[in-house]
C-alpha cells in the first residue's frame, strides 16, 4: 500500500472523505508522509548570508514523536515564523 502526502490528506479531509480520527490512525501507522510545507524560512547572518534554522531529533529513526516533542516542534516553528523571512526572489 502506498503512502499519502500531507497535501493529499488535507484535500481528502476538506472533501469530507477522511475524518480527523482516520487521519490520526493513518499517521500512527506511518501511512502519511510529512505534513511539513517546503516554505523555507531564512535568517541573515552578521555578514548578510541567508541561513535556514532547523530542528531535528537525532537518533529518532522510525520511532514516534512524543507529545512533548510535538509541542517543542510547534513552538520552534512559531519562533522561526516570528524571526525568519522567506527567501527573497531572485530577479
PDB file with one MODEL, atoms N, CA, C and O in Angstrom:
MODEL        1
ATOM      1  N   UNK A   1       0.841  -1.166   0.000  1.00  0.00           N
ATOM      2  CA  UNK A   1       0.000   0.000   0.000  1.00  0.00           C
ATOM      3  C   UNK A   1       0.890   1.235   0.000  1.00  0.00           C
ATOM      4  O   UNK A   1       1.896   1.278   0.709  1.00  0.00           O
ATOM      5  N   UNK A   2       0.525   2.237  -0.792  1.00  0.00           N
ATOM      6  CA  UNK A   2       1.305   3.460  -0.874  1.00  0.00           C
ATOM      7  C   UNK A   2       0.989   4.425   0.257  1.00  0.00           C
ATOM      8  O   UNK A   2       0.034   4.234   1.010  1.00  0.00           O
ATOM      9  N   UNK A   3       1.803   5.460   0.362  1.00  0.00           N
ATOM     10  CA  UNK A   3       1.605   6.484   1.384  1.00  0.00           C
ATOM     11  C   UNK A   3       0.953   7.708   0.751  1.00  0.00           C
ATOM     12  O   UNK A   3       1.134   7.979  -0.436  1.00  0.00           O
ATOM     13  N   UNK A   4       0.199   8.436   1.551  1.00  0.00           N
ATOM     14  CA  UNK A   4      -0.403   9.687   1.121  1.00  0.00           C
ATOM     15  C   UNK A   4       0.470  10.842   1.593  1.00  0.00           C
ATOM     16  O   UNK A   4       1.098  10.767   2.650  1.00  0.00           O
ATOM     17  N   UNK A   5       0.505  11.899   0.810  1.00  0.00           N
ATOM     18  CA  UNK A   5       1.227  13.090   1.238  1.00  0.00           C
ATOM     19  C   UNK A   5       0.334  13.901   2.163  1.00  0.00           C
ATOM     20  O   UNK A   5      -0.877  13.688   2.216  1.00  0.00           O
ATOM     21  N   UNK A   6       0.935  14.821   2.882  1.00  0.00           N
ATOM     22  CA  UNK A   6       0.167  15.698   3.751  1.00  0.00           C
ATOM     23  C   UNK A   6      -0.876  16.483   2.981  1.00  0.00           C
ATOM     24  O   UNK A   6      -1.982  16.700   3.475  1.00  0.00           O
ATOM     25  N   UNK A   7      -0.526  16.916   1.753  1.00  0.00           N
ATOM     26  CA  UNK A   7      -1.475  17.659   0.924  1.00  0.00           C
ATOM     27  C   UNK A   7      -2.654  16.784   0.515  1.00  0.00           C
ATOM     28  O   UNK A   7      -3.795  17.244   0.504  1.00  0.00           O
ATOM     29  N   UNK A   8      -2.381  15.523   0.181  1.00  0.00           N
ATOM     30  CA  UNK A   8      -3.458  14.592  -0.175  1.00  0.00           C
ATOM     31  C   UNK A   8      -4.426  14.433   0.994  1.00  0.00           C
ATOM     32  O   UNK A   8      -5.644  14.457   0.813  1.00  0.00           O
ATOM     33  N   UNK A   9      -3.876  14.272   2.183  1.00  0.00           N
ATOM     34  CA  UNK A   9      -4.699  14.080   3.377  1.00  0.00           C
ATOM     35  C   UNK A   9      -5.562  15.319   3.631  1.00  0.00           C
ATOM     36  O   UNK A   9      -6.750  15.203   3.931  1.00  0.00           O
ATOM     37  N   UNK A  10      -4.960  16.499   3.510  1.00  0.00           N
ATOM     38  CA  UNK A  10      -5.720  17.736   3.722  1.00  0.00           C
ATOM     39  C   UNK A  10      -6.846  17.875   2.713  1.00  0.00           C
ATOM     40  O   UNK A  10      -7.949  18.290   3.068  1.00  0.00           O
ATOM     41  N   UNK A  11      -6.582  17.533   1.458  1.00  0.00           N
ATOM     42  CA  UNK A  11      -7.604  17.596   0.416  1.00  0.00           C
ATOM     43  C   UNK A  11      -8.749  16.628   0.721  1.00  0.00           C
ATOM     44  O   UNK A  11      -9.920  16.992   0.617  1.00  0.00           O
ATOM     45  N   UNK A  12      -8.406  15.398   1.096  1.00  0.00           N
ATOM     46  CA  UNK A  12      -9.434  14.404   1.416  1.00  0.00           C
ATOM     47  C   UNK A  12     -10.237  14.807   2.656  1.00  0.00           C
ATOM     48  O   UNK A  12     -11.428  14.510   2.747  1.00  0.00           O
ATOM     49  N   UNK A  13      -9.593  15.476   3.599  1.00  0.00           N
ATOM     50  CA  UNK A  13     -10.298  15.943   4.797  1.00  0.00           C
ATOM     51  C   UNK A  13     -11.285  17.052   4.425  1.00  0.00           C
ATOM     52  O   UNK A  13     -12.424  17.055   4.891  1.00  0.00           O
ATOM     53  N   UNK A  14     -10.843  17.998   3.579  1.00  0.00           N
ATOM     54  CA  UNK A  14     -11.710  19.101   3.158  1.00  0.00           C
ATOM     55  C   UNK A  14     -12.921  18.591   2.379  1.00  0.00           C
ATOM     56  O   UNK A  14     -14.009  19.159   2.475  1.00  0.00           O
ATOM     57  N   UNK A  15     -12.732  17.527   1.614  1.00  0.00           N
ATOM     58  CA  UNK A  15     -13.825  16.961   0.818  1.00  0.00           C
ATOM     59  C   UNK A  15     -14.719  16.040   1.647  1.00  0.00           C
ATOM     60  O   UNK A  15     -15.708  15.517   1.133  1.00  0.00           O
ATOM     61  N   UNK A  16     -14.387  15.837   2.910  1.00  0.00           N
ATOM     62  CA  UNK A  16     -15.206  15.024   3.796  1.00  0.00           C
ATOM     63  C   UNK A  16     -15.000  13.529   3.647  1.00  0.00           C
ATOM     64  O   UNK A  16     -15.796  12.740   4.157  1.00  0.00           O
ATOM     65  N   UNK A  17     -13.949  13.130   2.957  1.00  0.00           N
ATOM     66  CA  UNK A  17     -13.683  11.706   2.741  1.00  0.00           C
ATOM     67  C   UNK A  17     -12.977  11.093   3.954  1.00  0.00           C
ATOM     68  O   UNK A  17     -13.237   9.945   4.314  1.00  0.00           O
ATOM     69  N   UNK A  18     -12.088  11.863   4.579  1.00  0.00           N
ATOM     70  CA  UNK A  18     -11.360  11.380   5.760  1.00  0.00           C
ATOM     71  C   UNK A  18     -11.733  12.203   6.982  1.00  0.00           C
ATOM     72  O   UNK A  18     -11.873  13.423   6.904  1.00  0.00           O
ATOM     73  N   UNK A  19     -11.892  11.528   8.105  1.00  0.00           N
ATOM     74  CA  UNK A  19     -12.148  12.218   9.373  1.00  0.00           C
ATOM     75  C   UNK A  19     -10.817  12.439  10.093  1.00  0.00           C
ATOM     76  O   UNK A  19      -9.792  11.866   9.724  1.00  0.00           O
ATOM     77  N   UNK A  20     -10.854  13.273  11.118  1.00  0.00           N
ATOM     78  CA  UNK A  20      -9.644  13.528  11.905  1.00  0.00           C
ATOM     79  C   UNK A  20      -9.158  12.244  12.573  1.00  0.00           C
ATOM     80  O   UNK A  20      -7.953  12.021  12.697  1.00  0.00           O
ATOM     81  N   UNK A  21     -10.090  11.407  13.001  1.00  0.00           N
ATOM     82  CA  UNK A  21      -9.742  10.131  13.636  1.00  0.00           C
ATOM     83  C   UNK A  21      -9.030   9.209  12.648  1.00  0.00           C
ATOM     84  O   UNK A  21      -8.027   8.578  12.981  1.00  0.00           O
ATOM     85  N   UNK A  22      -9.565   9.142  11.432  1.00  0.00           N
ATOM     86  CA  UNK A  22      -8.960   8.287  10.413  1.00  0.00           C
ATOM     87  C   UNK A  22      -7.559   8.792  10.064  1.00  0.00           C
ATOM     88  O   UNK A  22      -6.644   7.991   9.871  1.00  0.00           O
ATOM     89  N   UNK A  23      -7.387  10.099   9.982  1.00  0.00           N
ATOM     90  CA  UNK A  23      -6.082  10.678   9.666  1.00  0.00           C
ATOM     91  C   UNK A  23      -5.085  10.340  10.769  1.00  0.00           C
ATOM     92  O   UNK A  23      -3.942   9.980  10.487  1.00  0.00           O
ATOM     93  N   UNK A  24      -5.516  10.456  12.025  1.00  0.00           N
ATOM     94  CA  UNK A  24      -4.635  10.144  13.158  1.00  0.00           C
ATOM     95  C   UNK A  24      -4.199   8.679  13.109  1.00  0.00           C
ATOM     96  O   UNK A  24      -3.030   8.369  13.338  1.00  0.00           O
ATOM     97  N   UNK A  25      -5.142   7.776  12.811  1.00  0.00           N
ATOM     98  CA  UNK A  25      -4.805   6.352  12.712  1.00  0.00           C
ATOM     99  C   UNK A  25      -3.805   6.110  11.585  1.00  0.00           C
ATOM    100  O   UNK A  25      -2.865   5.331  11.738  1.00  0.00           O
ATOM    101  N   UNK A  26      -4.013   6.781  10.456  1.00  0.00           N
ATOM    102  CA  UNK A  26      -3.093   6.617   9.323  1.00  0.00           C
ATOM    103  C   UNK A  26      -1.705   7.133   9.665  1.00  0.00           C
ATOM    104  O   UNK A  26      -0.706   6.516   9.297  1.00  0.00           O
ATOM    105  N   UNK A  27      -1.633   8.272  10.374  1.00  0.00           N
ATOM    106  CA  UNK A  27      -0.340   8.819  10.777  1.00  0.00           C
ATOM    107  C   UNK A  27       0.362   7.870  11.742  1.00  0.00           C
ATOM    108  O   UNK A  27       1.570   7.657  11.637  1.00  0.00           O
ATOM    109  N   UNK A  28      -0.396   7.296  12.688  1.00  0.00           N
ATOM    110  CA  UNK A  28       0.179   6.363  13.658  1.00  0.00           C
ATOM    111  C   UNK A  28       0.741   5.114  12.982  1.00  0.00           C
ATOM    112  O   UNK A  28       1.726   4.541  13.447  1.00  0.00           O
ATOM    113  N   UNK A  29       0.117   4.700  11.894  1.00  0.00           N
ATOM    114  CA  UNK A  29       0.564   3.512  11.159  1.00  0.00           C
ATOM    115  C   UNK A  29       1.638   3.847  10.125  1.00  0.00           C
ATOM    116  O   UNK A  29       2.141   2.954   9.444  1.00  0.00           O
ATOM    117  N   UNK A  30       1.995   5.139  10.002  1.00  0.00           N
ATOM    118  CA  UNK A  30       3.031   5.540   9.057  1.00  0.00           C
ATOM    119  C   UNK A  30       2.576   5.573   7.612  1.00  0.00           C
ATOM    120  O   UNK A  30       3.386   5.416   6.698  1.00  0.00           O
ATOM    121  N   UNK A  31       1.282   5.777   7.398  1.00  0.00           N
ATOM    122  CA  UNK A  31       0.748   5.795   6.034  1.00  0.00           C
ATOM    123  C   UNK A  31       0.680   7.188   5.436  1.00  0.00           C
ATOM    124  O   UNK A  31       0.280   7.353   4.284  1.00  0.00           O
ATOM    125  N   UNK A  32       1.067   8.189   6.210  1.00  0.00           N
ATOM    126  CA  UNK A  32       1.055   9.571   5.734  1.00  0.00           C
ATOM    127  C   UNK A  32       2.477  10.100   5.786  1.00  0.00           C
ATOM    128  O   UNK A  32       3.145  10.003   6.816  1.00  0.00           O
ATOM    129  N   UNK A  33       2.943  10.662   4.675  1.00  0.00           N
ATOM    130  CA  UNK A  33       4.271  11.264   4.669  1.00  0.00           C
ATOM    131  C   UNK A  33       4.195  12.625   5.351  1.00  0.00           C
ATOM    132  O   UNK A  33       3.118  13.061   5.757  1.00  0.00           O
ATOM    133  N   UNK A  34       5.287  13.263   5.471  1.00  0.00           N
ATOM    134  CA  UNK A  34       5.407  14.511   6.206  1.00  0.00           C
ATOM    135  C   UNK A  34       4.358  15.536   5.814  1.00  0.00           C
ATOM    136  O   UNK A  34       3.997  15.668   4.644  1.00  0.00           O
ATOM    137  N   UNK A  35       3.875  16.261   6.820  1.00  0.00           N
ATOM    138  CA  UNK A  35       2.925  17.340   6.589  1.00  0.00           C
ATOM    139  C   UNK A  35       3.638  18.680   6.427  1.00  0.00           C
ATOM    140  O   UNK A  35       3.016  19.682   6.077  1.00  0.00           O
ATOM    141  N   UNK A  36       4.902  18.691   6.675  1.00  0.00           N
ATOM    142  CA  UNK A  36       5.631  19.951   6.618  1.00  0.00           C
ATOM    143  C   UNK A  36       5.598  20.536   5.216  1.00  0.00           C
ATOM    144  O   UNK A  36       5.686  19.826   4.214  1.00  0.00           O
ATOM    145  N   UNK A  37       5.473  21.813   5.185  1.00  0.00           N
ATOM    146  CA  UNK A  37       5.475  22.523   3.913  1.00  0.00           C
ATOM    147  C   UNK A  37       6.914  22.894   3.583  1.00  0.00           C
ATOM    148  O   UNK A  37       7.761  23.005   4.469  1.00  0.00           O
ATOM    149  N   UNK A  38       7.168  23.080   2.322  1.00  0.00           N
ATOM    150  CA  UNK A  38       8.535  23.377   1.895  1.00  0.00           C
ATOM    151  C   UNK A  38       8.810  24.875   1.840  1.00  0.00           C
ATOM    152  O   UNK A  38       9.694  25.315   1.105  1.00  0.00           O
ATOM    153  N   UNK A  39       8.067  25.654   2.603  1.00  0.00           N
ATOM    154  CA  UNK A  39       8.290  27.094   2.641  1.00  0.00           C
ATOM    155  C   UNK A  39       9.427  27.389   3.605  1.00  0.00           C
ATOM    156  O   UNK A  39       9.198  27.715   4.769  1.00  0.00           O
ATOM    157  N   UNK A  40      10.652  27.272   3.113  1.00  0.00           N
ATOM    158  CA  UNK A  40      11.811  27.506   3.970  1.00  0.00           C
ATOM    159  C   UNK A  40      11.854  28.957   4.412  1.00  0.00           C
ATOM    160  O   UNK A  40      11.495  29.868   3.666  1.00  0.00           O
ATOM    161  N   UNK A  41      12.297  29.145   5.632  1.00  0.00           N
ATOM    162  CA  UNK A  41      12.488  30.478   6.192  1.00  0.00           C
ATOM    163  C   UNK A  41      13.975  30.687   6.426  1.00  0.00           C
ATOM    164  O   UNK A  41      14.717  29.732   6.658  1.00  0.00           O
ATOM    165  N   UNK A  42      14.402  31.933   6.363  1.00  0.00           N
ATOM    166  CA  UNK A  42      15.820  32.255   6.470  1.00  0.00           C
ATOM    167  C   UNK A  42      16.056  33.404   7.433  1.00  0.00           C
ATOM    168  O   UNK A  42      15.201  34.268   7.630  1.00  0.00           O
ATOM    169  N   UNK A  43      17.238  33.388   8.025  1.00  0.00           N
ATOM    170  CA  UNK A  43      17.712  34.468   8.878  1.00  0.00           C
ATOM    171  C   UNK A  43      19.077  34.881   8.343  1.00  0.00           C
ATOM    172  O   UNK A  43      19.883  34.040   7.943  1.00  0.00           O
ATOM    173  N   UNK A  44      19.321  36.187   8.342  1.00  0.00           N
ATOM    174  CA  UNK A  44      20.615  36.680   7.861  1.00  0.00           C
ATOM    175  C   UNK A  44      21.663  36.579   8.951  1.00  0.00           C
ATOM    176  O   UNK A  44      21.395  36.867  10.118  1.00  0.00           O
ATOM    177  N   UNK A  45      22.871  36.162   8.556  1.00  0.00           N
ATOM    178  CA  UNK A  45      23.999  36.145   9.480  1.00  0.00           C
ATOM    179  C   UNK A  45      24.542  37.565   9.605  1.00  0.00           C
ATOM    180  O   UNK A  45      24.066  38.480   8.933  1.00  0.00           O
ATOM    181  N   UNK A  46      25.530  37.740  10.456  1.00  0.00           N
ATOM    182  CA  UNK A  46      26.148  39.054  10.636  1.00  0.00           C
ATOM    183  C   UNK A  46      26.753  39.568   9.334  1.00  0.00           C
ATOM    184  O   UNK A  46      26.858  40.777   9.130  1.00  0.00           O
ATOM    185  N   UNK A  47      27.153  38.644   8.448  1.00  0.00           N
ATOM    186  CA  UNK A  47      27.753  39.044   7.172  1.00  0.00           C
ATOM    187  C   UNK A  47      26.733  39.126   6.047  1.00  0.00           C
ATOM    188  O   UNK A  47      27.110  39.363   4.900  1.00  0.00           O
ATOM    189  N   UNK A  48      25.451  38.936   6.343  1.00  0.00           N
ATOM    190  CA  UNK A  48      24.400  39.074   5.341  1.00  0.00           C
ATOM    191  C   UNK A  48      24.038  37.802   4.588  1.00  0.00           C
ATOM    192  O   UNK A  48      23.194  37.831   3.692  1.00  0.00           O
ATOM    193  N   UNK A  49      24.666  36.691   4.941  1.00  0.00           N
ATOM    194  CA  UNK A  49      24.352  35.420   4.279  1.00  0.00           C
ATOM    195  C   UNK A  49      23.044  34.874   4.855  1.00  0.00           C
ATOM    196  O   UNK A  49      22.807  34.984   6.058  1.00  0.00           O
ATOM    197  N   UNK A  50      22.194  34.285   4.007  1.00  0.00           N
ATOM    198  CA  UNK A  50      20.947  33.695   4.472  1.00  0.00           C
ATOM    199  C   UNK A  50      21.174  32.254   4.903  1.00  0.00           C
ATOM    200  O   UNK A  50      21.745  31.455   4.160  1.00  0.00           O
ATOM    201  N   UNK A  51      20.721  31.929   6.116  1.00  0.00           N
ATOM    202  CA  UNK A  51      20.805  30.564   6.634  1.00  0.00           C
ATOM    203  C   UNK A  51      19.409  30.143   7.091  1.00  0.00           C
ATOM    204  O   UNK A  51      18.584  30.978   7.460  1.00  0.00           O
ATOM    205  N   UNK A  52      19.163  28.840   7.062  1.00  0.00           N
ATOM    206  CA  UNK A  52      17.856  28.314   7.429  1.00  0.00           C
ATOM    207  C   UNK A  52      17.934  27.582   8.764  1.00  0.00           C
ATOM    208  O   UNK A  52      18.706  26.633   8.895  1.00  0.00           O
ATOM    209  N   UNK A  53      17.148  28.005   9.762  1.00  0.00           N
ATOM    210  CA  UNK A  53      17.150  27.299  11.051  1.00  0.00           C
ATOM    211  C   UNK A  53      16.427  25.960  10.931  1.00  0.00           C
ATOM    212  O   UNK A  53      15.398  25.861  10.263  1.00  0.00           O
ATOM    213  N   UNK A  54      16.971  24.937  11.579  1.00  0.00           N
ATOM    214  CA  UNK A  54      16.394  23.597  11.522  1.00  0.00           C
ATOM    215  C   UNK A  54      16.270  23.015  12.918  1.00  0.00           C
ATOM    216  O   UNK A  54      17.045  23.349  13.814  1.00  0.00           O
ATOM    217  N   UNK A  55      15.288  22.142  13.094  1.00  0.00           N
ATOM    218  CA  UNK A  55      15.137  21.388  14.329  1.00  0.00           C
ATOM    219  C   UNK A  55      14.960  19.933  13.938  1.00  0.00           C
ATOM    220  O   UNK A  55      14.114  19.606  13.106  1.00  0.00           O
ATOM    221  N   UNK A  56      15.747  19.071  14.531  1.00  0.00           N
ATOM    222  CA  UNK A  56      15.558  17.642  14.303  1.00  0.00           C
ATOM    223  C   UNK A  56      15.940  16.908  15.576  1.00  0.00           C
ATOM    224  O   UNK A  56      16.666  17.427  16.424  1.00  0.00           O
ATOM    225  N   UNK A  57      15.434  15.692  15.689  1.00  0.00           N
ATOM    226  CA  UNK A  57      15.707  14.872  16.853  1.00  0.00           C
ATOM    227  C   UNK A  57      16.654  13.765  16.426  1.00  0.00           C
ATOM    228  O   UNK A  57      16.242  12.787  15.803  1.00  0.00           O
ATOM    229  N   UNK A  58      17.903  13.923  16.761  1.00  0.00           N
ATOM    230  CA  UNK A  58      18.915  12.961  16.374  1.00  0.00           C
ATOM    231  C   UNK A  58      18.644  11.614  17.028  1.00  0.00           C
ATOM    232  O   UNK A  58      18.418  11.537  18.235  1.00  0.00           O
ATOM    233  N   UNK A  59      18.667  10.562  16.233  1.00  0.00           N
ATOM    234  CA  UNK A  59      18.513   9.212  16.743  1.00  0.00           C
ATOM    235  C   UNK A  59      17.085   8.714  16.816  1.00  0.00           C
ATOM    236  O   UNK A  59      16.854   7.615  17.321  1.00  0.00           O
ATOM    237  N   UNK A  60      16.112   9.484  16.330  1.00  0.00           N
ATOM    238  CA  UNK A  60      14.721   9.057  16.449  1.00  0.00           C
ATOM    239  C   UNK A  60      14.408   7.891  15.515  1.00  0.00           C
ATOM    240  O   UNK A  60      13.565   7.053  15.837  1.00  0.00           O
ATOM    241  N   UNK A  61      15.066   7.829  14.377  1.00  0.00           N
ATOM    242  CA  UNK A  61      14.827   6.732  13.439  1.00  0.00           C
ATOM    243  C   UNK A  61      13.363   6.631  13.059  1.00  0.00           C
ATOM    244  O   UNK A  61      12.765   7.619  12.634  1.00  0.00           O
ATOM    245  N   UNK A  62      12.783   5.460  13.203  1.00  0.00           N
ATOM    246  CA  UNK A  62      11.383   5.253  12.851  1.00  0.00           C
ATOM    247  C   UNK A  62      10.468   5.338  14.074  1.00  0.00           C
ATOM    248  O   UNK A  62       9.282   5.018  13.992  1.00  0.00           O
ATOM    249  N   UNK A  63      11.026   5.770  15.205  1.00  0.00           N
ATOM    250  CA  UNK A  63      10.234   5.908  16.419  1.00  0.00           C
ATOM    251  C   UNK A  63       9.226   7.046  16.251  1.00  0.00           C
ATOM    252  O   UNK A  63       9.376   7.876  15.354  1.00  0.00           O
ATOM    253  N   UNK A  64       8.208   7.092  17.097  1.00  0.00           N
ATOM    254  CA  UNK A  64       7.163   8.108  17.009  1.00  0.00           C
ATOM    255  C   UNK A  64       7.498   9.298  17.886  1.00  0.00           C
ATOM    256  O   UNK A  64       8.184   9.163  18.899  1.00  0.00           O
ATOM    257  N   UNK A  65       7.005  10.473  17.487  1.00  0.00           N
ATOM    258  CA  UNK A  65       7.177  11.675  18.288  1.00  0.00           C
ATOM    259  C   UNK A  65       6.296  11.580  19.535  1.00  0.00           C
ATOM    260  O   UNK A  65       5.163  11.104  19.468  1.00  0.00           O
ATOM    261  N   UNK A  66       6.822  12.033  20.663  1.00  0.00           N
ATOM    262  CA  UNK A  66       6.028  12.127  21.884  1.00  0.00           C
ATOM    263  C   UNK A  66       5.255  13.445  21.861  1.00  0.00           C
ATOM    264  O   UNK A  66       5.506  14.299  21.011  1.00  0.00           O
ATOM    265  N   UNK A  67       4.327  13.609  22.785  1.00  0.00           N
ATOM    266  CA  UNK A  67       3.567  14.862  22.868  1.00  0.00           C
ATOM    267  C   UNK A  67       4.506  16.035  23.127  1.00  0.00           C
ATOM    268  O   UNK A  67       4.330  17.109  22.553  1.00  0.00           O
ATOM    269  N   UNK A  68       5.501  15.835  23.988  1.00  0.00           N
ATOM    270  CA  UNK A  68       6.465  16.907  24.285  1.00  0.00           C
ATOM    271  C   UNK A  68       7.285  17.283  23.056  1.00  0.00           C
ATOM    272  O   UNK A  68       7.607  18.453  22.850  1.00  0.00           O
ATOM    273  N   UNK A  69       7.618  16.295  22.251  1.00  0.00           N
ATOM    274  CA  UNK A  69       8.380  16.563  21.033  1.00  0.00           C
ATOM    275  C   UNK A  69       7.539  17.387  20.060  1.00  0.00           C
ATOM    276  O   UNK A  69       8.050  18.314  19.433  1.00  0.00           O
ATOM    277  N   UNK A  70       6.272  17.059  19.932  1.00  0.00           N
ATOM    278  CA  UNK A  70       5.369  17.806  19.052  1.00  0.00           C
ATOM    279  C   UNK A  70       5.200  19.233  19.564  1.00  0.00           C
ATOM    280  O   UNK A  70       5.192  20.177  18.774  1.00  0.00           O
ATOM    281  N   UNK A  71       5.062  19.399  20.888  1.00  0.00           N
ATOM    282  CA  UNK A  71       4.959  20.738  21.464  1.00  0.00           C
ATOM    283  C   UNK A  71       6.211  21.550  21.169  1.00  0.00           C
ATOM    284  O   UNK A  71       6.117  22.718  20.792  1.00  0.00           O
ATOM    285  N   UNK A  72       7.378  20.947  21.337  1.00  0.00           N
ATOM    286  CA  UNK A  72       8.634  21.627  21.060  1.00  0.00           C
ATOM    287  C   UNK A  72       8.726  22.026  19.595  1.00  0.00           C
ATOM    288  O   UNK A  72       9.110  23.152  19.278  1.00  0.00           O
ATOM    289  N   UNK A  73       8.372  21.103  18.697  1.00  0.00           N
ATOM    290  CA  UNK A  73       8.420  21.389  17.268  1.00  0.00           C
ATOM    291  C   UNK A  73       7.495  22.556  16.914  1.00  0.00           C
ATOM    292  O   UNK A  73       7.878  23.445  16.153  1.00  0.00           O
ATOM    293  N   UNK A  74       6.286  22.553  17.463  1.00  0.00           N
ATOM    294  CA  UNK A  74       5.337  23.620  17.172  1.00  0.00           C
ATOM    295  C   UNK A  74       5.824  24.966  17.698  1.00  0.00           C
ATOM    296  O   UNK A  74       5.683  25.992  17.033  1.00  0.00           O
ATOM    297  N   UNK A  75       6.397  24.951  18.892  1.00  0.00           N
ATOM    298  CA  UNK A  75       6.934  26.184  19.463  1.00  0.00           C
ATOM    299  C   UNK A  75       8.138  26.675  18.653  1.00  0.00           C
ATOM    300  O   UNK A  75       8.290  27.875  18.425  1.00  0.00           O
ATOM    301  N   UNK A  76       8.986  25.747  18.223  1.00  0.00           N
ATOM    302  CA  UNK A  76      10.128  26.097  17.387  1.00  0.00           C
ATOM    303  C   UNK A  76       9.641  26.732  16.081  1.00  0.00           C
ATOM    304  O   UNK A  76      10.167  27.760  15.655  1.00  0.00           O
ATOM    305  N   UNK A  77       8.636  26.119  15.450  1.00  0.00           N
ATOM    306  CA  UNK A  77       8.111  26.660  14.189  1.00  0.00           C
ATOM    307  C   UNK A  77       7.515  28.055  14.381  1.00  0.00           C
ATOM    308  O   UNK A  77       7.618  28.898  13.490  1.00  0.00           O
ATOM    309  N   UNK A  78       6.891  28.304  15.537  1.00  0.00           N
ATOM    310  CA  UNK A  78       6.354  29.630  15.835  1.00  0.00           C
ATOM    311  C   UNK A  78       7.477  30.654  15.943  1.00  0.00           C
ATOM    312  O   UNK A  78       7.359  31.771  15.439  1.00  0.00           O
ATOM    313  N   UNK A  79       8.561  30.269  16.599  1.00  0.00           N
ATOM    314  CA  UNK A  79       9.708  31.173  16.717  1.00  0.00           C
ATOM    315  C   UNK A  79      10.349  31.448  15.360  1.00  0.00           C
ATOM    316  O   UNK A  79      10.731  32.581  15.066  1.00  0.00           O
ATOM    317  N   UNK A  80      10.462  30.427  14.551  1.00  0.00           N
ATOM    318  CA  UNK A  80      11.033  30.616  13.215  1.00  0.00           C
ATOM    319  C   UNK A  80      10.160  31.573  12.415  1.00  0.00           C
ATOM    320  O   UNK A  80      10.677  32.459  11.735  1.00  0.00           O
ATOM    321  N   UNK A  81       8.853  31.406  12.488  1.00  0.00           N
ATOM    322  CA  UNK A  81       7.939  32.306  11.774  1.00  0.00           C
ATOM    323  C   UNK A  81       8.072  33.743  12.268  1.00  0.00           C
ATOM    324  O   UNK A  81       7.946  34.690  11.491  1.00  0.00           O
ATOM    325  N   UNK A  82       8.326  33.898  13.564  1.00  0.00           N
ATOM    326  CA  UNK A  82       8.453  35.231  14.149  1.00  0.00           C
ATOM    327  C   UNK A  82       9.738  35.941  13.705  1.00  0.00           C
ATOM    328  O   UNK A  82       9.714  37.136  13.409  1.00  0.00           O
ATOM    329  N   UNK A  83      10.852  35.215  13.660  1.00  0.00           N
ATOM    330  CA  UNK A  83      12.153  35.838  13.420  1.00  0.00           C
ATOM    331  C   UNK A  83      12.710  35.688  12.008  1.00  0.00           C
ATOM    332  O   UNK A  83      13.589  36.453  11.610  1.00  0.00           O
ATOM    333  N   UNK A  84      12.226  34.740  11.265  1.00  0.00           N
ATOM    334  CA  UNK A  84      12.808  34.455   9.949  1.00  0.00           C
ATOM    335  C   UNK A  84      11.932  35.022   8.839  1.00  0.00           C
ATOM    336  O   UNK A  84      10.794  35.433   9.064  1.00  0.00           O
ATOM    337  N   UNK A  85      12.493  35.031   7.645  1.00  0.00           N
ATOM    338  CA  UNK A  85      11.794  35.536   6.456  1.00  0.00           C
ATOM    339  C   UNK A  85      11.829  34.465   5.373  1.00  0.00           C
ATOM    340  O   UNK A  85      12.653  33.552   5.411  1.00  0.00           O
ATOM    341  N   UNK A  86      10.913  34.592   4.399  1.00  0.00           N
ATOM    342  CA  UNK A  86      11.004  33.726   3.227  1.00  0.00           C
ATOM    343  C   UNK A  86      12.164  34.252   2.389  1.00  0.00           C
ATOM    344  O   UNK A  86      12.478  35.442   2.410  1.00  0.00           O
ATOM    345  N   UNK A  87      12.790  33.344   1.655  1.00  0.00           N
ATOM    346  CA  UNK A  87      13.930  33.756   0.835  1.00  0.00           C
ATOM    347  C   UNK A  87      13.452  34.735  -0.230  1.00  0.00           C
ATOM    348  O   UNK A  87      12.473  34.473  -0.928  1.00  0.00           O
ATOM    349  N   UNK A  88      14.143  35.859  -0.350  1.00  0.00           N
ATOM    350  CA  UNK A  88      13.766  36.814  -1.385  1.00  0.00           C
ATOM    351  C   UNK A  88      13.866  36.185  -2.769  1.00  0.00           C
ATOM    352  O   UNK A  88      14.755  35.374  -3.030  1.00  0.00           O
ATOM    353  N   UNK A  89      12.959  36.559  -3.643  1.00  0.00           N
ATOM    354  CA  UNK A  89      13.004  36.025  -5.002  1.00  0.00           C
ATOM    355  C   UNK A  89      14.123  36.699  -5.773  1.00  0.00           C
ATOM    356  O   UNK A  89      14.375  37.895  -5.624  1.00  0.00           O
ATOM    357  N   UNK A  90      14.782  35.911  -6.593  1.00  0.00           N
ATOM    358  CA  UNK A  90      15.879  36.442  -7.396  1.00  0.00           C
ATOM    359  C   UNK A  90      15.327  37.062  -8.660  1.00  0.00           C
ATOM    360  O   UNK A  90      14.465  36.482  -9.319  1.00  0.00           O
ATOM    361  N   UNK A  91      15.815  38.225  -8.996  1.00  0.00           N
ATOM    362  CA  UNK A  91      15.342  38.919 -10.202  1.00  0.00           C
ATOM    363  C   UNK A  91      16.354  38.864 -11.295  1.00  0.00           C
ATOM    364  O   UNK A  91      16.121  39.397 -12.380  1.00  0.00           O
TER     365      UNK A  91
ENDMDL
END
